[in-house]
Amino acid sequence: MADLEMPAKTHGVGVFLELRKKLQTGLLIVGKAVASSPADVVVTGGDSSLHIRTPRGELSLTLPAGVTLEQGFCVPTPAGESCGEELHFRLRISVTPSADEEASDGVVEMLRAKETYCFHCQGCMTRLLEDRVFKRVLPLPNGNWNTIVDDWCCHPDPFANRKLLPRAEDCLLGDTFLLLARDGGCDQTLAEEVSSVGSEDSQDSKKTCRRLALVSCKSCSLVLGEAVPPESLKLYITQVVVEPAVGDRMPEASLNRQVSLEQTLAARLLGLSTSMSTFHFSVQTPDGKAFLLLWLLNSDSITASVPQTCVGGDGSLHSPTARVLKLLYTARSDTGIQHRDIVSSWEANAIGHPVVLPLKVCEELLQVIDDSNSALPASMRSMRSYEVAYLRL
C-alpha cells in the first residue's frame, strides 16, 4: 500500500475521484495508461463503495456511510487540454446525512473548563506538563485585533504595551496556539533558547529584529512554542498533543508527523472559516511575514487517488476515500508574474486572516501541500493562477 502515497509526477495517476456531498456530484479521472477510451471503463455502485473496471484490472473505492452512486449516472465529459492523457467522467451520487460524518474537533474546540488534560510532545510523545484542570478556558481576540482597536475606542488605546496573559489556572486560546501558566515540572521537560526573528537590515521599520525565547522538548528538541514573560507558555497546536486524562491510558507511542500536521491545520482552518465566515488565510511566521496564501474552496469533498502502477494485477484492489478541504494556494516565495500579482493584491486589500506558525512548521505545511498538488492529475493541479491542493480532515 506504500505505493499509493507516491506522487503523481513520478508514477502518473491511474484513477482519481472527487465527490462533492453538497452538490451530490462527482468527477472521475482515469489515466489513458489504464484505459484508452470511455468504453473501456465500467463504473458501478455498491453498498458504500464504488467499483471501477478497466482493462488493467478492477478497483473498489470505499465510500463514507450514506454516500452511494446513482446507477447509470456516469457520463463521459471533455477533458480539455488533458484529453491526450486523461478520461473524465461526471457522476451523480445520493447522500444520506450521517451523525458521525463531521470531522472531529481540533485542540482549540476540544478544551473545556473543569476537565483534566494531558500535554505531550507531538514529536516523541513525552509528557510535557503535569495534568491540568483549567478554571477558565477563554478565547483570545482574533489574530488582527490590535490593528482595528482604534475603531473600537474613542480614547487612546487602553491595550497599548500590555499583553493578554493567563492566570495560574487559565487556558487562553489563540487561533493556532494555547497560552498557559508554567508549572513546577516545566524545567524538567522543556528547554529554552533565545532566537531572533525578523531582519536587522529590514527597510521596513515595523519589521525590526526582535528576540524570542523558543521553548523545545528536552527529549527530542522539537520546538513547541515560546516562553512569554512572566511565567507563561505559548504552545502551538501543531507541536503538542492534548488529550483528556482518562485513567492510566497513554497516547500512541508515536504519530505520523505529516498526517498529524495536515489534520490539525485542516481542522483549524475549517473551524476558523466556520466561526468567522472567512475563506482566505495568510500563513505567517512569528515576525508577521506572510509565507503562504490559502483560499479555502470547500470542505465537502471526498477524494481518492490511486497511481497507475497500482491498478491491475491479480484480484481487485481496494482503496479508501478521505474527507478533505480543497484549497487554492500560492507561496510567498514564488517568483512568477502571476504569483506576484496575487500576493500584491492580497497585501494591498488586506485579504487573508493571519494564521501564525513557527517558520519550520510553515515549511512543513508547504511541503505537505506541494506533495498533495504533485499527486493530482495534470488537469487538476492549477486554477486561476493558483495551485490546487487537498488537506485531509
Secondary structure, 3 states (H helix, E strand, C coil): CHHHHCCHHHHCEEEEEEEECCCCEEEEEEECCCCCCHHHCEEEEECCEEEEEECCEEEEEECCCCEEEEEEEEEEECCHHHCCCEEEEEEEEEECCCCCCCCCCCHHHHCCCCCEEEEEECCCCCEEEEEEECCEEEECCCCCHHHCHHHHCCCCCCCCCCCCCCCCCEEEECCCEEEEECCCCHHHHEEEEEEEECCCCCCCHHHCCEEEEEEEECCCCCEEEEEECCCEEEEECCCEEEEECCCCCCCCCCCCHHHHHHHHHHHHHHHHHHHHCCCEEEEECCCCCEEEEEEEEEEEEEEEEEEHHHCCCCCEEEEECEEEEEEEEEECCCCCHHHHHHHHHHHHCCCCEEEECCHHHHHHHHHHHHHHHHCCCHHHCEECCEEEEEEEC
